[in-house]
Amino acid sequence: MKIFIIGNLGYVGSITSRYFVKKYSSVKIYGFDISYFMTRSELESMDHISRQYIGDVRDFSVKLLKN
């Protein structure tokens, strides 16, 4: 199962993504966030995220939803 979470680096998004990883063993989490408050080392430590996209939701590209 693939789950795409917009705002996954915020409080609710980070808890939600960890919940899905614990609940479903084969889930792949894809995140999209502007990461205002995250440093590069903090982003690298998010090993439960399959792929992290950094960007502003106002400039969201539908191409990210392919595959």
BELFENLIN-V944603 format. One record per backbone hydrogen bond with DSSP energy under -1.0 kcal/mol. NH is the residue of the N-H (numbers start at 1). CO is the residue of the C=O. If there is no record, write none. Layout:
nh=NH co=CO
nh=NH co=CO
This chain:
nh=3 co=28
nh=5 co=30
nh=7 co=32
nh=10 co=7
nh=14 co=10
nh=15 co=11
nh=16 co=12
nh=17 co=13
nh=18 co=14
nh=19 co=15
nh=20 co=16
nh=21 co=17
nh=22 co=18
nh=23 co=19
nh=24 co=20
nh=27 co=24
nh=28 co=1
nh=30 co=3
nh=31 co=51
nh=32 co=5
nh=33 co=53
nh=43 co=39
nh=44 co=40
nh=45 co=41
nh=46 co=43
nh=47 co=45
nh=49 co=46
nh=50 co=29
nh=51 co=29
nh=53 co=31
nh=55 co=33
nh=59 co=56
nh=60 co=57
nh=64 co=61
nh=65 co=62
nh=66 co=63
